[in-house]
Amino acid sequence: MCKNYIAPLLQNEAALQNRWKQFVEEEIQEQCQHGAEQLKSYRKIATTRYQEEKASNPSKYAKINLVTFGFSNCVNNQGYHADSEKVFKDSQKLNKTLFGKSLTMMCEEP
């Protein structure tokens, strides 16, 4: 799971840099859903930041970005996330069964 972010760390510097550049481009492309104007603005910001980080300490920033944002976000997206609407409805049923009232009925309005 999500090994495409970790594998370059175990390879060489070139693999690390290539995956980092690819990751930055993937992040830019994700912004397409917000429209062309936002994409253009985000591309400029992301590209400038990438160039600055690459100029100062490319290995450090590549590792930080791939692990912190790439790997962590990938793992978080792989996990199970309960539907909040279903959880709320089920908790209301449970409260009604246990207490005879739903939670909304038990709370007083201010």
C-alpha positions, 0 to 999 in steps of 0.5 A: 500500500502506497509503496510508490512513495517509499520505494524511491527513498530506498533507491538512489537520489535520482529515483528520489528526485524523479518521484518528488517531481512527479508528486509535485506535478500530481498535486498541481493536476489535482487542482484542475477540479477548482478551475483553470484560473486556480490551476494556473495560480497554484501551478505558479506557486507550487513550481516556485516552491519546488524550485526554491526547495530544490535549490536549497536542499533537494534531498531533504525536501524530497524526503519530507514531501514524499513521506509527509504529504505523499505517503501520509495522505495515501495511507489516510485515503486507504483507511476506512472512513465511516459515513457520518450521516449513517453514524448519526442515524445509528446513534439516534436509534441506539439512544432511542432504544436505551433511553426511550428518546433520541439525543436531539429529543433529550437536549433542551433548546437554549 
